[in-house]
Amino acid sequence: MGTQQMTNADAAWLHMDRPNNLMVVNSLMWFDERPDRERSEQIIRERLVERFPRFHQRVIEPHLGLGIPQWQDDPHFDICRHLHHIAVEAPGDRAALQALVSELISSPLDRSKPLWDLYEISGYGSGVAIVTRIHHCIADGIALTRVLLSLTDEQPDAGVAPDASDAGHRSSLAALTDSMSAGAGLAESALHEGLEFAGHPRSALTGLASRSIADARALRKLLLTRGDAPSALKSELGAAQLVTWSEPASLHEIKDIGHGTNTTVNDVLVAAITGACRRYLLQHHDLVDEIRAMVPFNLRPLDQPLPRELGNRFGLVYLNLPVGIRGPRARLNAVHTQMEEIKGSPEGALAYGLLGVMGLTPPQVERRMIDIFSDKVTMVLTNVPGPTQPIYFAGAPVAGVLGWVPAGGNIGVGVSIFSYNGGVTIGLRVDAGIVPDPETIIEYYEYELKVLAGLKRLPPAKPTGKVTAKTAAAPRAKATVTTKGTAKAKARDPAPAPA
């Protein structure tokens, strides 16, 4: 029976599991018609289970918890134990699907078998939905997105056998990642240092004095940044999770906002999320100057095929969300400045190395280290670009795709940005005890996009130096961003929740 030692970073994500915060990457695809069931099972078997060994291997923990876990071929593997068929309750609308998905993602995966499950959910509108749950120790979100997209095709009549290359999906994934990626040379250098931390932590720490100023500053930021204060978005975790998502917004119109304000797509989306969080905090009389997000930083070349062993190859950077700033233009400018700063930082790669160090420690020590990191942030924020054209699964066109990012330690909010076929959807996962009404945040986000759409027609805001919560409001403007079921709205801040 084949076994293979788990990497330090993967072990760290395995041991981050807690009853009230599971390290599982959850994704959703929905269809207006049912994919062929027999063909879909063949695709999953050939393109997933046979192509990537982790999907037929289970985790074996070391004796007495000392050492690194191992991957072992599951002698009792049966794909039917991983493929489930359930129905959503009447009336089969989005609210019913959200309730079902919330229930699914609150349940741990069975560790006696490979750590993944797929649910085909019937009764959703005129079609079906598919929820996929994969443990983070198998791979990071970008890698798992590529894995799941490899199950789909650009044509409805494609064969079952896997394509030799996922080049088409790699190119679409690369489309929106520029603003989250460091320069090639800097990223390569920082990744090398991160790997040194993972493999040789003592010697790496000893050599800290000889590192560049940027590396030392980034490491201090990772370790010494103060924790985020408790707020209406950060508190003690419960056990129940809730998910919701936005209507797809036009990617073309969001790009247009970016062009009109000399910012990027990521800047605009993060500014809208920041504005939504501001409104939610104001609603609960709990406004602070800023909250901090942890942003995954991809370190895997997107122009190369995925390794069969998959794994986690990403770091984490801190992004301050200026919720205390009243003016939408000033908030956008502040977000843009923050995003520019993290582009050239080695912080992400060094964080990857620190995760490897955590994987070497006993579980109780690792738990404490995770708490130190998670206390510094309020949410995890990811941006995963998907295909720009329609895709098909087992012959059926995919109507929509999104996912929900897991969060470690005491982080109770996860925001995932996913683009597909010209639209951008926000997925929100929250701890039910902290945010019992996540739909409110989504409504605020959609409202904020309309506000930002008006900024492209306004003169540029004058530089004001350091931006604080006392910054004056931006001019009012009418604005429109196309989403299903939305209309024009006036840009005022603060404003009541949209109807």
KOLNU-891515 format. One record per residue (C-alpha): residue number from 1; residue in one letter; x, y, z. Coordinates in nm, 3 decimals. Each point is the difference from the previous one (the first is absolute). Example, Ala and Ser with C-alpha at 12.3 -4.5 7.8 and 13.67 -1.06 7.14 Angstrom:
residues 2
(atom 1,"A",(1.230,-0.450,0.780))
(atom 2,"S",(0.137,0.344,-0.066))
//
This chain:
residues 499
(atom 1,"M",(0.000,0.000,0.000))
(atom 2,"G",(0.157,0.329,-0.112))
(atom 3,"T",(0.068,0.276,0.253))
(atom 4,"Q",(0.151,0.346,-0.032))
(atom 5,"Q",(0.089,0.254,0.268))
(atom 6,"M",(-0.211,0.314,0.002))
(atom 7,"T",(0.180,0.329,-0.055))
(atom 8,"N",(0.038,0.231,0.298))
(atom 9,"A",(-0.233,0.263,-0.145))
(atom 10,"D",(-0.270,-0.258,-0.081))
(atom 11,"A",(0.029,-0.141,0.353))
(atom 12,"A",(-0.053,0.350,0.138))
(atom 13,"W",(-0.329,0.035,-0.190))
(atom 14,"L",(-0.109,-0.350,0.107))
(atom 15,"H",(0.047,0.086,0.365))
(atom 16,"M",(-0.177,0.336,-0.027))
(atom 17,"D",(-0.334,-0.184,0.002))
(atom 18,"R",(-0.218,0.095,0.294))
(atom 19,"P",(-0.360,-0.099,0.073))
(atom 20,"N",(-0.109,0.363,-0.049))
(atom 21,"N",(0.233,0.084,-0.291))
(atom 22,"L",(0.063,-0.277,-0.252))
(atom 23,"M",(0.286,0.024,-0.249))
(atom 24,"V",(-0.208,-0.112,-0.297))
(atom 25,"V",(-0.018,0.173,-0.338))
(atom 26,"N",(-0.367,0.001,-0.103))
(atom 27,"S",(-0.112,0.078,-0.355))
(atom 28,"L",(-0.330,0.014,-0.185))
(atom 29,"M",(-0.099,-0.040,-0.363))
(atom 30,"W",(-0.359,0.023,-0.116))
(atom 31,"F",(-0.173,-0.101,-0.320))
(atom 32,"D",(-0.328,0.069,-0.175))
(atom 33,"E",(-0.002,-0.361,-0.115))
(atom 34,"R",(0.128,-0.321,0.158))
(atom 35,"P",(0.342,-0.128,-0.111))
(atom 36,"D",(0.005,-0.360,-0.115))
(atom 37,"R",(0.051,-0.196,0.324))
(atom 38,"E",(0.187,-0.299,-0.146))
(atom 39,"R",(0.228,0.224,-0.203))
(atom 40,"S",(0.066,0.231,0.297))
(atom 41,"E",(0.110,-0.295,0.215))
(atom 42,"Q",(0.237,-0.116,-0.274))
(atom 43,"I",(0.146,0.350,-0.026))
(atom 44,"I",(0.053,0.023,0.376))
(atom 45,"R",(0.164,-0.342,0.008))
(atom 46,"E",(0.237,0.061,-0.293))
(atom 47,"R",(0.079,0.371,0.037))
(atom 48,"L",(0.003,0.022,0.379))
(atom 49,"V",(0.054,-0.332,0.180))
(atom 50,"E",(0.235,-0.164,-0.251))
(atom 51,"R",(0.184,0.318,-0.092))
(atom 52,"F",(0.069,0.134,0.352))
(atom 53,"P",(0.094,-0.266,0.260))
(atom 54,"R",(-0.117,0.206,0.298))
(atom 55,"F",(-0.360,-0.074,-0.098))
(atom 56,"H",(0.044,-0.373,0.067))
(atom 57,"Q",(0.233,0.037,0.300))
(atom 58,"R",(-0.085,0.043,0.366))
(atom 59,"V",(0.196,0.177,0.273))
(atom 60,"I",(0.190,-0.206,0.257))
(atom 61,"E",(0.103,0.188,0.312))
(atom 62,"P",(0.333,-0.090,0.167))
(atom 63,"H",(0.008,-0.212,0.316))
(atom 64,"L",(-0.066,0.209,0.312))
(atom 65,"G",(-0.030,0.307,-0.220))
(atom 66,"L",(0.378,0.033,-0.036))
(atom 67,"G",(0.125,0.059,-0.354))
(atom 68,"I",(-0.152,0.086,-0.336))
(atom 69,"P",(-0.322,-0.166,-0.129))
(atom 70,"Q",(0.015,-0.225,-0.306))
(atom 71,"W",(-0.211,-0.051,-0.309))
(atom 72,"Q",(-0.099,-0.364,-0.043))
(atom 73,"D",(-0.191,-0.171,-0.282))
(atom 74,"D",(-0.346,-0.078,0.137))
(atom 75,"P",(-0.037,-0.381,-0.016))
(atom 76,"H",(-0.378,0.037,0.015))
(atom 77,"F",(-0.034,0.284,-0.249))
(atom 78,"D",(-0.340,0.015,-0.167))
(atom 79,"I",(-0.093,0.308,-0.201))
(atom 80,"C",(-0.365,-0.053,0.096))
(atom 81,"R",(0.091,0.092,0.360))
(atom 82,"H",(0.092,0.346,-0.127))
(atom 83,"L",(-0.285,0.067,-0.246))
(atom 84,"H",(-0.327,0.093,0.167))
(atom 85,"H",(-0.344,0.080,-0.143))
(atom 86,"I",(-0.234,0.216,0.208))
(atom 87,"A",(-0.287,0.240,-0.063))
(atom 88,"V",(-0.052,0.361,0.102))
(atom 89,"E",(-0.318,0.079,0.189))
(atom 90,"A",(-0.293,0.175,-0.169))
(atom 91,"P",(-0.031,0.249,-0.156))
(atom 92,"G",(0.349,-0.079,-0.132))
(atom 93,"D",(0.105,0.364,-0.025))
(atom 94,"R",(0.332,0.163,0.090))
(atom 95,"A",(-0.097,0.045,0.366))
(atom 96,"A",(-0.073,-0.372,0.030))
(atom 97,"L",(0.330,-0.087,-0.169))
(atom 98,"Q",(0.190,0.238,0.229))
(atom 99,"A",(-0.153,-0.168,0.305))
(atom 100,"L",(0.098,-0.346,-0.127))
(atom 101,"V",(0.355,0.104,-0.089))
(atom 102,"S",(0.038,0.168,0.341))
(atom 103,"E",(-0.094,-0.328,0.165))
(atom 104,"L",(0.242,-0.201,-0.216))
(atom 105,"I",(0.304,0.220,0.060))
(atom 106,"S",(-0.050,-0.008,0.377))
(atom 107,"S",(0.065,-0.377,0.003))
(atom 108,"P",(0.354,-0.145,0.022))
(atom 109,"L",(0.134,-0.237,-0.264))
(atom 110,"D",(0.036,-0.369,0.090))
(atom 111,"R",(0.371,-0.052,0.075))
(atom 112,"S",(-0.026,-0.377,-0.045))
(atom 113,"K",(-0.011,0.055,-0.377))
(atom 114,"P",(0.151,0.247,-0.253))
(atom 115,"L",(-0.090,0.354,0.101))
(atom 116,"W",(-0.250,0.106,-0.263))
(atom 117,"D",(-0.369,-0.029,-0.084))
(atom 118,"L",(-0.222,0.105,-0.289))
(atom 119,"Y",(-0.374,0.059,0.030))
(atom 120,"E",(-0.241,0.013,-0.293))
(atom 121,"I",(-0.299,0.202,0.122))
(atom 122,"S",(-0.323,-0.042,-0.192))
(atom 123,"G",(-0.304,0.224,0.015))
(atom 124,"Y",(0.189,0.328,-0.045))
(atom 125,"G",(-0.216,0.194,-0.243))
(atom 126,"S",(-0.025,-0.183,-0.331))
(atom 127,"G",(0.340,-0.162,0.040))
(atom 128,"V",(0.246,-0.117,0.264))
(atom 129,"A",(0.288,0.126,0.208))
(atom 130,"I",(0.328,-0.173,0.086))
(atom 131,"V",(0.185,0.070,0.324))
(atom 132,"T",(0.361,-0.118,0.026))
(atom 133,"R",(0.180,-0.019,0.334))
(atom 134,"I",(0.377,-0.058,0.005))
(atom 135,"H",(0.229,0.032,0.301))
(atom 136,"H",(0.257,0.277,-0.017))
(atom 137,"C",(0.281,-0.245,0.080))
(atom 138,"I",(-0.043,-0.146,-0.351))
(atom 139,"A",(0.068,0.329,-0.177))
(atom 140,"D",(-0.045,0.376,0.011))
(atom 141,"G",(-0.298,0.182,-0.149))
(atom 142,"I",(0.164,0.096,-0.331))
(atom 143,"A",(0.118,-0.358,-0.058))
(atom 144,"L",(-0.339,-0.146,0.093))
(atom 145,"T",(-0.174,0.244,-0.232))
(atom 146,"R",(0.219,-0.128,-0.284))
(atom 147,"V",(-0.077,-0.357,0.105))
(atom 148,"L",(-0.376,0.059,-0.002))
(atom 149,"L",(0.012,0.192,-0.326))
(atom 150,"S",(0.188,-0.293,-0.154))
(atom 151,"L",(-0.324,-0.196,0.043))
(atom 152,"T",(-0.171,0.240,-0.242))
(atom 153,"D",(0.034,0.054,-0.374))
(atom 154,"E",(-0.029,0.283,-0.246))
(atom 155,"Q",(-0.238,-0.207,-0.216))
(atom 156,"P",(-0.304,-0.203,0.108))
(atom 157,"D",(0.098,-0.308,-0.204))
(atom 158,"A",(0.356,-0.040,0.136))
(atom 159,"G",(0.120,-0.347,0.094))
(atom 160,"V",(0.046,-0.141,0.347))
(atom 161,"A",(0.378,-0.045,-0.005))
(atom 162,"P",(0.198,0.283,0.162))
(atom 163,"D",(0.166,0.260,-0.216))
(atom 164,"A",(0.378,-0.022,0.008))
(atom 165,"S",(0.016,0.368,0.092))
(atom 166,"D",(-0.218,0.247,0.186))
(atom 167,"A",(0.156,0.289,-0.192))
(atom 168,"G",(-0.334,0.162,-0.078))
(atom 169,"H",(-0.096,0.014,0.366))
(atom 170,"R",(0.347,0.117,0.099))
(atom 171,"S",(-0.021,0.296,-0.236))
(atom 172,"S",(-0.340,0.104,0.132))
(atom 173,"L",(0.117,-0.035,0.360))
(atom 174,"A",(0.294,0.225,-0.074))
(atom 175,"A",(-0.219,0.278,-0.134))
(atom 176,"L",(-0.075,0.172,0.333))
(atom 177,"T",(0.290,-0.111,0.219))
(atom 178,"D",(0.249,0.274,-0.094))
(atom 179,"S",(-0.096,0.230,0.287))
(atom 180,"M",(0.052,-0.277,0.253))
(atom 181,"S",(0.337,-0.118,-0.139))
(atom 182,"A",(0.346,0.129,0.074))
(atom 183,"G",(0.258,0.063,-0.268))
(atom 184,"A",(0.149,-0.323,-0.131))
(atom 185,"G",(0.350,0.051,0.140))
(atom 186,"L",(-0.116,0.116,0.342))
(atom 187,"A",(-0.255,-0.280,0.032))
(atom 188,"E",(0.258,-0.263,-0.094))
(atom 189,"S",(0.251,0.135,0.254))
(atom 190,"A",(-0.258,0.026,0.277))
(atom 191,"L",(-0.138,-0.346,-0.075))
(atom 192,"H",(0.351,-0.143,0.032))
(atom 193,"E",(0.029,0.163,0.341))
(atom 194,"G",(-0.344,-0.131,0.096))
(atom 195,"L",(0.105,-0.352,-0.097))
(atom 196,"E",(0.314,0.042,0.209))
(atom 197,"F",(-0.222,0.084,0.297))
(atom 198,"A",(-0.211,-0.311,-0.062))
(atom 199,"G",(0.294,-0.237,-0.041))
(atom 200,"H",(0.259,0.148,0.234))
(atom 201,"P",(-0.173,0.233,0.247))
(atom 202,"R",(0.292,0.028,0.244))
(atom 203,"S",(0.261,0.096,-0.255))
(atom 204,"A",(-0.248,0.227,-0.179))
(atom 205,"L",(-0.081,0.191,0.317))
(atom 206,"T",(0.368,0.022,0.089))
(atom 207,"G",(0.068,0.162,-0.337))
(atom 208,"L",(-0.274,0.260,0.037))
(atom 209,"A",(0.253,0.275,0.068))
(atom 210,"S",(0.149,-0.047,-0.345))
(atom 211,"R",(-0.331,0.023,-0.183))
(atom 212,"S",(-0.107,0.301,-0.197))
(atom 213,"I",(-0.175,0.284,0.177))
(atom 214,"A",(-0.321,-0.081,-0.190))
(atom 215,"D",(0.006,-0.362,0.117))
(atom 216,"A",(0.065,0.095,0.360))
(atom 217,"R",(-0.276,0.262,-0.010))
(atom 218,"A",(-0.244,-0.251,-0.150))
(atom 219,"L",(0.083,-0.261,0.263))
(atom 220,"R",(-0.049,0.254,0.280))
(atom 221,"K",(-0.335,0.094,-0.150))
(atom 222,"L",(-0.111,-0.364,-0.007))
(atom 223,"L",(0.106,-0.066,0.357))
(atom 224,"L",(-0.044,0.332,0.182))
(atom 225,"T",(-0.307,0.166,-0.156))
(atom 226,"R",(-0.252,0.076,0.271))
(atom 227,"G",(-0.325,-0.193,0.011))
(atom 228,"D",(-0.326,0.132,-0.141))
(atom 229,"A",(-0.237,0.130,0.266))
(atom 230,"P",(-0.327,-0.187,0.063))
(atom 231,"S",(-0.288,0.136,-0.207))
(atom 232,"A",(-0.330,-0.100,-0.157))
(atom 233,"L",(0.213,-0.199,-0.248))
(atom 234,"K",(0.244,-0.154,0.249))
(atom 235,"S",(-0.096,-0.188,0.313))
(atom 236,"E",(0.001,-0.347,0.157))
(atom 237,"L",(-0.090,-0.275,-0.247))
(atom 238,"G",(-0.296,-0.235,0.030))
(atom 239,"A",(-0.047,-0.319,-0.200))
(atom 240,"A",(-0.256,0.089,-0.268))
(atom 241,"Q",(0.106,0.154,-0.332))
(atom 242,"L",(-0.209,0.202,-0.244))
(atom 243,"V",(0.065,0.065,-0.369))
(atom 244,"T",(-0.146,0.237,-0.252))
(atom 245,"W",(0.104,0.159,-0.326))
(atom 246,"S",(-0.062,0.301,-0.219))
(atom 247,"E",(-0.153,0.026,-0.343))
(atom 248,"P",(0.270,0.001,-0.270))
(atom 249,"A",(0.117,0.353,-0.079))
(atom 250,"S",(0.125,0.090,-0.347))
(atom 251,"L",(0.378,-0.044,-0.016))
(atom 252,"H",(0.009,0.239,-0.295))
(atom 253,"E",(-0.167,0.275,0.205))
(atom 254,"I",(0.231,-0.062,0.297))
(atom 255,"K",(0.300,0.030,-0.233))
(atom 256,"D",(-0.154,0.322,-0.129))
(atom 257,"I",(-0.014,0.136,0.356))
(atom 258,"G",(0.366,-0.089,0.043))
(atom 259,"H",(0.099,0.172,-0.323))
(atom 260,"G",(-0.196,0.310,0.093))
(atom 261,"T",(0.161,0.025,0.344))
(atom 262,"N",(0.353,-0.117,-0.090))
(atom 263,"T",(-0.040,-0.306,0.219))
(atom 264,"T",(-0.034,-0.374,-0.063))
(atom 265,"V",(-0.283,-0.252,0.003))
(atom 266,"N",(0.129,-0.132,0.332))
(atom 267,"D",(0.013,0.352,0.143))
(atom 268,"V",(-0.363,0.065,-0.094))
(atom 269,"L",(-0.127,-0.331,0.139))
(atom 270,"V",(0.195,0.030,0.325))
(atom 271,"A",(-0.117,0.362,0.040))
(atom 272,"A",(-0.362,-0.115,-0.043))
(atom 273,"I",(0.053,-0.272,0.260))
(atom 274,"T",(0.161,0.256,0.232))
(atom 275,"G",(-0.297,0.234,-0.042))
(atom 276,"A",(-0.240,-0.286,0.074))
(atom 277,"C",(0.187,-0.086,0.320))
(atom 278,"R",(-0.004,0.369,0.100))
(atom 279,"R",(-0.377,0.017,-0.039))
(atom 280,"Y",(-0.046,-0.323,0.197))
(atom 281,"L",(0.217,0.131,0.284))
(atom 282,"L",(-0.189,0.331,-0.002))
(atom 283,"Q",(-0.327,-0.190,0.017))
(atom 284,"H",(0.126,-0.168,0.317))
(atom 285,"H",(0.149,0.324,0.142))
(atom 286,"D",(0.342,-0.166,-0.005))
(atom 287,"L",(0.206,0.198,-0.253))
(atom 288,"V",(0.381,-0.019,0.025))
(atom 289,"D",(0.272,0.168,-0.207))
(atom 290,"E",(0.094,-0.318,-0.185))
(atom 291,"I",(-0.034,-0.375,0.001))
(atom 292,"R",(0.261,-0.238,-0.130))
(atom 293,"A",(-0.047,-0.270,-0.262))
(atom 294,"M",(0.231,-0.294,-0.063))
(atom 295,"V",(0.051,-0.044,-0.374))
(atom 296,"P",(0.137,-0.325,-0.150))
(atom 297,"F",(0.299,0.070,-0.224))
(atom 298,"N",(0.053,-0.248,-0.284))
(atom 299,"L",(0.355,-0.138,-0.030))
(atom 300,"R",(-0.065,-0.270,-0.260))
(atom 301,"P",(0.082,0.086,-0.365))
(atom 302,"L",(-0.330,0.006,-0.192))
(atom 303,"D",(0.177,-0.079,-0.328))
(atom 304,"Q",(0.101,-0.348,0.120))
(atom 305,"P",(-0.216,-0.313,0.042))
(atom 306,"L",(-0.109,-0.094,0.349))
(atom 307,"P",(0.212,-0.270,0.166))
(atom 308,"R",(-0.179,-0.328,0.064))
(atom 309,"E",(0.061,0.042,0.373))
(atom 310,"L",(-0.163,0.346,0.004))
(atom 311,"G",(0.072,0.151,0.343))
(atom 312,"N",(-0.001,0.355,0.137))
(atom 313,"R",(0.233,0.252,-0.154))
(atom 314,"F",(-0.119,0.341,0.102))
(atom 315,"G",(0.072,0.261,0.260))
(atom 316,"L",(-0.212,0.253,0.184))
(atom 317,"V",(0.017,0.379,0.013))
(atom 318,"Y",(-0.181,0.251,0.218))
(atom 319,"L",(-0.226,0.256,-0.166))
(atom 320,"N",(-0.143,0.285,0.207))
(atom 321,"L",(-0.356,0.090,-0.099))
(atom 322,"P",(-0.062,0.370,0.075))
(atom 323,"V",(-0.357,-0.031,0.128))
(atom 324,"G",(0.038,0.320,0.203))
(atom 325,"I",(0.024,0.217,-0.313))
(atom 326,"R",(-0.333,0.157,-0.093))
(atom 327,"G",(0.052,0.102,-0.362))
(atom 328,"P",(-0.021,-0.279,-0.262))
(atom 329,"R",(0.270,0.163,-0.215))
(atom 330,"A",(0.235,0.035,0.295))
(atom 331,"R",(-0.068,-0.363,0.096))
(atom 332,"L",(0.078,-0.113,-0.355))
(atom 333,"N",(0.324,0.201,-0.001))
(atom 334,"A",(0.102,-0.146,0.336))
(atom 335,"V",(-0.071,-0.355,-0.120))
(atom 336,"H",(0.200,0.064,-0.318))
(atom 337,"T",(0.298,0.118,0.208))
(atom 338,"Q",(-0.021,-0.308,0.220))
(atom 339,"M",(-0.018,-0.233,-0.300))
(atom 340,"E",(0.301,0.165,-0.162))
(atom 341,"E",(0.202,-0.047,0.317))
(atom 342,"I",(-0.063,-0.374,0.029))
(atom 343,"K",(0.092,-0.061,-0.366))
(atom 344,"G",(0.368,0.052,0.069))
(atom 345,"S",(0.014,-0.160,0.343))
(atom 346,"P",(0.164,-0.337,0.079))
(atom 347,"E",(-0.257,-0.040,0.278))
(atom 348,"G",(-0.199,-0.270,-0.178))
(atom 349,"A",(0.293,-0.232,-0.067))
(atom 350,"L",(0.137,0.043,0.353))
(atom 351,"A",(-0.344,-0.089,0.137))
(atom 352,"Y",(0.018,-0.322,-0.203))
(atom 353,"G",(0.324,-0.084,0.179))
(atom 354,"L",(-0.154,0.076,0.338))
(atom 355,"L",(-0.290,-0.233,-0.079))
(atom 356,"G",(0.258,-0.271,-0.064))
(atom 357,"V",(0.153,0.068,0.341))
(atom 358,"M",(-0.344,-0.035,0.159))
(atom 359,"G",(-0.042,-0.339,-0.166))
(atom 360,"L",(0.308,-0.124,0.186))
(atom 361,"T",(-0.132,0.091,0.345))
(atom 362,"P",(-0.220,-0.210,0.233))
(atom 363,"P",(-0.373,0.066,-0.050))
(atom 364,"Q",(-0.036,0.199,0.322))
(atom 365,"V",(0.289,0.227,-0.095))
(atom 366,"E",(-0.132,0.040,-0.353))
(atom 367,"R",(-0.344,0.094,0.134))
(atom 368,"R",(0.154,0.280,0.205))
(atom 369,"M",(0.199,0.126,-0.299))
(atom 370,"I",(-0.314,-0.002,-0.217))
(atom 371,"D",(-0.185,0.199,0.266))
(atom 372,"I",(0.276,0.263,-0.005))
(atom 373,"F",(-0.040,0.043,-0.375))
(atom 374,"S",(-0.379,-0.018,-0.015))
(atom 375,"D",(-0.042,0.253,0.281))
(atom 376,"K",(0.166,0.257,-0.227))
(atom 377,"V",(-0.278,-0.010,-0.261))
(atom 378,"T",(-0.378,0.023,-0.030))
(atom 379,"M",(-0.048,-0.184,-0.328))
(atom 380,"V",(0.161,-0.203,-0.276))
(atom 381,"L",(-0.039,0.150,-0.348))
(atom 382,"T",(0.072,-0.185,-0.325))
(atom 383,"N",(-0.032,0.078,-0.370))
(atom 384,"V",(-0.008,-0.300,-0.235))
(atom 385,"P",(-0.064,0.082,-0.367))
(atom 386,"G",(-0.181,-0.268,-0.195))
(atom 387,"P",(-0.066,-0.067,-0.369))
(atom 388,"T",(-0.098,0.299,-0.213))
(atom 389,"Q",(-0.223,-0.213,-0.224))
(atom 390,"P",(-0.279,-0.252,0.074))
(atom 391,"I",(0.115,-0.346,0.108))
(atom 392,"Y",(-0.176,-0.339,0.013))
(atom 393,"F",(-0.006,-0.289,0.243))
(atom 394,"A",(-0.111,-0.338,-0.131))
(atom 395,"G",(-0.168,0.177,-0.292))
(atom 396,"A",(-0.196,0.254,0.206))
(atom 397,"P",(0.088,0.372,-0.010))
(atom 398,"V",(0.118,0.141,0.334))
(atom 399,"A",(-0.235,0.285,0.094))
(atom 400,"G",(0.212,0.129,0.289))
(atom 401,"V",(0.303,-0.075,0.216))
(atom 402,"L",(0.118,0.125,0.337))
(atom 403,"G",(0.182,-0.114,0.311))
(atom 404,"W",(0.048,0.076,0.367))
(atom 405,"V",(0.340,0.041,0.153))
(atom 406,"P",(0.073,-0.173,0.332))
(atom 407,"A",(0.152,0.205,0.279))
(atom 408,"G",(0.234,-0.118,0.273))
(atom 409,"G",(0.004,0.051,0.372))
(atom 410,"N",(-0.246,0.261,0.125))
(atom 411,"I",(-0.088,0.158,-0.335))
(atom 412,"G",(-0.375,-0.004,-0.052))
(atom 413,"V",(-0.041,0.172,-0.340))
(atom 414,"G",(0.116,-0.117,-0.343))
(atom 415,"V",(-0.056,0.195,-0.322))
(atom 416,"S",(0.066,-0.163,-0.338))
(atom 417,"I",(-0.001,0.182,-0.334))
(atom 418,"F",(-0.057,-0.222,-0.303))
(atom 419,"S",(-0.036,0.107,-0.361))
(atom 420,"Y",(-0.161,-0.212,-0.272))
(atom 421,"N",(-0.130,0.066,-0.348))
(atom 422,"G",(0.008,0.379,0.027))
(atom 423,"G",(-0.145,0.022,0.352))
(atom 424,"V",(0.148,0.040,0.347))
(atom 425,"T",(-0.164,-0.165,0.302))
(atom 426,"I",(0.079,0.052,0.367))
(atom 427,"G",(-0.031,-0.302,0.227))
(atom 428,"L",(-0.035,0.071,0.372))
(atom 429,"R",(0.054,-0.257,0.277))
(atom 430,"V",(-0.055,0.110,0.360))
(atom 431,"D",(-0.029,-0.136,0.349))
(atom 432,"A",(-0.373,0.011,0.074))
(atom 433,"G",(0.057,0.131,0.351))
(atom 434,"I",(0.207,0.295,-0.122))
(atom 435,"V",(-0.193,0.093,-0.315))
(atom 436,"P",(-0.353,-0.145,0.013))
(atom 437,"D",(-0.108,0.205,-0.303))
(atom 438,"P",(0.269,-0.037,-0.272))
(atom 439,"E",(-0.249,0.101,-0.270))
(atom 440,"T",(0.020,0.355,0.140))
(atom 441,"I",(0.371,0.019,-0.081))
(atom 442,"I",(-0.066,-0.125,-0.353))
(atom 443,"E",(-0.268,0.267,-0.047))
(atom 444,"Y",(0.242,0.266,0.120))
(atom 445,"Y",(0.269,-0.133,-0.236))
(atom 446,"E",(-0.232,0.020,-0.302))
(atom 447,"Y",(-0.098,0.353,0.105))
(atom 448,"E",(0.366,0.102,0.031))
(atom 449,"L",(0.071,-0.117,-0.356))
(atom 450,"K",(-0.263,0.245,-0.122))
(atom 451,"V",(0.161,0.276,0.205))
(atom 452,"L",(0.343,-0.075,-0.149))
(atom 453,"A",(-0.142,-0.002,-0.352))
(atom 454,"G",(-0.071,0.372,0.035))
(atom 455,"L",(0.359,0.084,0.090))
(atom 456,"K",(0.131,-0.052,-0.355))
(atom 457,"R",(-0.193,0.313,-0.105))
(atom 458,"L",(0.137,0.216,0.280))
(atom 459,"P",(0.328,0.197,0.003))
(atom 460,"P",(0.285,-0.183,0.180))
(atom 461,"A",(0.012,0.048,0.375))
(atom 462,"K",(0.280,0.227,0.118))
(atom 463,"P",(0.277,-0.167,0.203))
(atom 464,"T",(-0.054,0.058,0.372))
(atom 465,"G",(0.299,-0.182,0.150))
(atom 466,"K",(-0.076,-0.271,0.253))
(atom 467,"V",(-0.359,-0.115,-0.020))
(atom 468,"T",(-0.189,-0.032,0.327))
(atom 469,"A",(-0.353,-0.066,0.116))
(atom 470,"K",(-0.056,0.379,0.005))
(atom 471,"T",(0.054,0.043,-0.374))
(atom 472,"A",(-0.277,0.206,-0.160))
(atom 473,"A",(-0.269,-0.174,-0.202))
(atom 474,"A",(0.036,-0.024,-0.377))
(atom 475,"P",(-0.247,0.193,-0.219))
(atom 476,"R",(-0.338,-0.158,-0.046))
(atom 477,"A",(-0.078,-0.151,-0.338))
(atom 478,"K",(-0.251,-0.220,-0.175))
(atom 479,"A",(0.142,-0.335,-0.100))
(atom 480,"T",(-0.095,-0.330,-0.156))
(atom 481,"V",(0.167,-0.340,-0.018))
(atom 482,"T",(-0.186,-0.277,-0.175))
(atom 483,"T",(-0.105,-0.294,0.215))
(atom 484,"K",(-0.311,-0.212,-0.016))
(atom 485,"G",(-0.287,0.160,0.182))
(atom 486,"T",(0.176,0.328,0.081))
(atom 487,"A",(-0.073,0.357,-0.101))
(atom 488,"K",(0.143,0.351,0.026))
(atom 489,"A",(0.093,0.129,0.344))
(atom 490,"K",(0.126,0.329,0.139))
(atom 491,"A",(0.346,-0.005,0.151))
(atom 492,"R",(-0.024,0.114,0.360))
(atom 493,"D",(0.206,-0.113,0.296))
(atom 494,"P",(-0.129,-0.104,0.241))
(atom 495,"A",(-0.323,-0.119,-0.163))
(atom 496,"P",(-0.278,-0.234,0.107))
(atom 497,"A",(0.014,-0.356,-0.120))
(atom 498,"P",(-0.119,-0.038,-0.359))
(atom 499,"A",(-0.355,-0.119,-0.036))
//
